[in-house]
Amino acid sequence: MADCGAADGPVKKDDIVRAKNEGKELTKEEKQRLRKEKKHQKKQKDEKRPSERAKEKKPVAPSQPVATQPPTQKAPTVLPASAPIPVPASGAPSHSSPAPSPADKPAKSRAEQKAERRARQDADRASKQQSCFSSSKTKAPPSELNPVVKRLPEHVQVDDPAVVKRLAKKLERQQIPLRSDYGYKVSLFSHLHQYSRKAPLTQQLSIPSTVIHPSIVRLGLQYSQGIVVGSNARSVALLHAFKQVIRDYTTPPNEELARDLVNKLKPYISFLNQCRPLSASMGNAIKYIKKEISNIPSQFKEEEAKTKLQKCIDCYINENVVLAAKAISKYAIKKISDGDVILVYGCSSLVNHILCEAYDKSRKFRVIVVDSRPRLEGREALRRLVQRGISCTYVLISALSYILPEVSKVFLGAHALLANGYVMSRVGTSQIALVARTFNVPVLVCCETYKFCERVQTDSFVSNELDDPDDLMVTRKGKTQLENWHDVSSLGLLNLVYDVTPPDFVDLVITDLGMIPCTSVPVVLRVKNLEQ
Amino acid sequence: MEASPQLVEYFRTQMRTDPDMASAVAAIRTLLEFLRRDKGETILGLRESLKWATDCLTEVDSSVAVSSGGELFLRFISLTSLEHQDLSRCKKVMEERGELFLEKISLSRTKVAKLCHTFIKDGAKILTHSSSRVVLRVLEKAAAEKKRFTVYVTESQPDTAGKQMADALRRLNVPVTVVLDAAVGYVLEKVDLVIVGAEGVVESGGIINKIGTYQMAVCSKAHNKPFYVVAESFKFVRLYPLNQQDVPDRFKYKADTLRTVSDLSDEHPMIDYTPPSLITLLFTDLGVLTPSAVSDELIKLYL
């Protein structure tokens, strides 16, 4: 409580300590600036506003806590008293030092002090509201007060050194090694990470790793080496690894399982993110698990809680992956008629499942598998389909316009469906959709609802993944053409993983909820949020 | 189970007594009467018999609207708490809901007309296809608002339904010209807007309507003329055709043809599918919708 006058010095220090304890995020200078502006506005306008907007500094629901009722009555008395007092140059970091109103006595209880501080916050907020109405171009209030501002994720801000430093500090705290970028990055994608497959993160870990659970280490290695690929496969592997983690977990004494387990999972997730950036489906799965863990009632014993969590995970996998695939096949088979020529791209587990189901239901069709370098995933799809007995043709993506006049339908898988209807999928998908649209061939995208995400993207640059550029080198007849690409200073190799397809090119999206047009993705997201 | 000739007879009488009524409305009236007379013992049995009745009616009149109307009727009346002990009380609740539904949809054409007539400006030249009672209602409302407009109607073979539309418009003192189906491209440079009705509105936001509508839509897109569709909400159906081939055969041909002819490749289809990319706006009693909003409304209606 900052009293004016002689008692200023030690009381100010207390204030600073208290401010730090309450975790104020504004820096000293910002707060000083704000206070100066408020003073200006207070002098101009009448500030007797009932501060109904009594919310905390953190953006929170605008419910007014009862405790602030008495202080708001004090607020108007505090403000005019403080107006004529200039801000002390050294400035207490929290609030202006109001003159003690006649009601205040020097010896105040802690509750009263807290109440008065809250009153001052209300006053600050009231004057800030005024500054919105006033025409002067005041400095924009810090973003914490505006709850709508979203921060960019760190993995798309690699060219910003401050963000990189923050990430490094966070990883250091969690005792996870930082993976360094490799090779020359094409300038348009310099905001993304580019790692080399030959330097996996796991080499920098000590053995045995005490911080990271061994199944997570194994998973990270499988991701970074490309042993586990594909959106569904990665999420299911992640959930199984988490099941193992939960099985081996014991609650430390004096801790609650609900909170401690979530904190334990955070370094694992950072580690996996370093090995390979998380996919949208993995993100949704992690959100679900964290929610389930924090909803464990505290009276559950440890064994009960662990079995419940494992059951939840099994249920999630069953509903969202296995049963969804069945439902999607049911709808998709209605769209496959006899004599169809179906084009597929790359290897999508869902599309392969649909085609095998349709073949089992004796639909007569043939498949054209389109493939592209450097991953050549189409070969895997080809193998699976031919094993079933489906007649297939195999082409590279450069032959697309040649083969399309024969095609009657295109089936594509998706990595994620964005909130504005764009489809994020393996690089090359948007090309196929574009050319198919020109030939008036219907394009059907098959995607489970757990891959829908709230993100909005209109181009493939903003958020993507850069794979190892050395993959683009190819050895033919003993010669590797690009093996010295590092020496050529102006040469950059770009190995993109994903691209986005606009909804105009997609005719139909088949989800486990039914067949919807691409523009109805936000409706599904809304329905799902309501269910939760 | 009611004997099906009684059902069909009631349906036909409804259609005869009020020729202005949509066939789907007549079907729903019939279903309501069926519900009243039904002597089933269980709710499940009731639903089954209602479904069977809808199928019977689709056999008489194979339009999309009858099947969609029937399904929506069934959903609407069962979308309420049926936790009563007594079956007769449940039936009463369902009957009340049925009456409510019928009332709502009988007002739908007026609502559509109120929304749409403002898009017809004074001195407009309108092109329409075949005979649609909803479009007629819209034009009536516009004429009542003292707007002056001229109408071009396509003849719409094979049943030359366009001539009926022209007669009705002449009675309203609206200058009308009947054009050949093949003359749509020729006449489009003169018109300002195109308004058509719909037999069914599908999930993608496209429509199913009398054959020739797709052609008209493609031409108006090429000429950059707005293409408006007027339809009541009970015509929304859970179909998602990808192209013309994908529309099920039971909607494409008349009911008699389906029964008598075995090889349909020689028959002329009576309807075609217009994809949503060619439609500017849809006027329904749920409001003025863009084609992509239709899926939203369908999800609300059906889920």
Chai-1 contact restraints between the chains, C-beta under 6 A:
chainA,res_idxA,chainB,res_idxB,connection_type,confidence,min_distance_angstrom,max_distance_angstrom,comment,restraint_id
A,P442,B,L242,contact,1.0,0.0,6.0,A-B,restraint_1
A,D507,B,L242,contact,1.0,0.0,6.0,A-B,restraint_2
A,M515,B,Y240,contact,1.0,0.0,6.0,A-B,restraint_3
A,I516,B,S295,contact,1.0,0.0,6.0,A-B,restraint_4
A,P517,B,S204,contact,1.0,0.0,6.0,A-B,restraint_5
A,P517,B,S295,contact,1.0,0.0,6.0,A-B,restraint_6
A,T519,B,S292,contact,1.0,0.0,6.0,A-B,restraint_7
A,S520,B,S295,contact,1.0,0.0,6.0,A-B,restraint_8
A,V523,B,D296,contact,1.0,0.0,6.0,A-B,restraint_9
A,V523,B,I299,contact,1.0,0.0,6.0,A-B,restraint_10
